[in-house]
Amino acid sequence: MAHDGRICADSPPPAVSGVGNSQSCKGGSRGISTMNHPPIVSIVGESGTGKTTLIVGLISRLTARGIRCGAIKRGHHLSPDVEGKDTARFAAAGAAPVAGLGPDNAVVHSVILGVPEILGIMTGRVDLVFAEGLRTPEVGWCVVIGDDPRPAPGRVIARLRTVDEDAAIWLAEMLASQFCKVPVTSGPESETRRKAMVELKVNGRVIPLNQFVSNLLEAQMRATVSTLRDMPEKVEEIVLKVVMD
């Protein structure tokens, strides 16, 4: 199995039940006090490493496959609305909360909510939550970009040296199959990236693999080896041999 080495991953997430659009994706995890909310994956890294770019790429790919995604942005200066808009003027004048009511929905600004309250709002509405820079106990899993020296929140499922389209495609495939039981895509986008050659031998005999199984094994191996320390800068081949008793 060969790949370009840009994706380097402590352990892949456990497979959890649920299918996008029909059930919330839930399951046990380390670092989550309760799983009565969707799984939350935090994307962490130093400023300028591409956290927002990766989250946008993941959300667009997963929502296209029917997986409902939520997002949480961790920041120091979050504006309740676009400057100059009426709701922003109300908030600037001291009103809190400020609600904007449209024909089909309402948006409430300037309400102080913690992560549990935010997840409570999202529960039942989304299957998977992405958080940018969030390091709270609610985070079950995380993706680390670059050489971030800070402790990682939750379980590291991937470490990315850089963020590019191939990384977003591969990570979206892995998250869809592991968290929401959505099959690894074999559509046009999957065909555009360079494929790894995956070979399975049992008792010395090569077992034919269809594209779905090949993609799934590749994603699992990428996730597993990328979390190991002292990996070479560029991985050309991965060989795993299991001898049964």
PyMOL commands that set and color helices and strands:
alter all, ss='L'
color gray80, all
select helices_A, chain A and resi 51-63+86-93+115-122+165-179+188-192+211-225
alter helices_A, ss='H'
color red, helices_A
select strands_A, chain A and resi 40-45+69-73+98-101+106-109+128-132+141-145+155-160+200-202+205-207
alter strands_A, ss='S'
color yellow, strands_A
deselect
rebuild
show_as cartoon
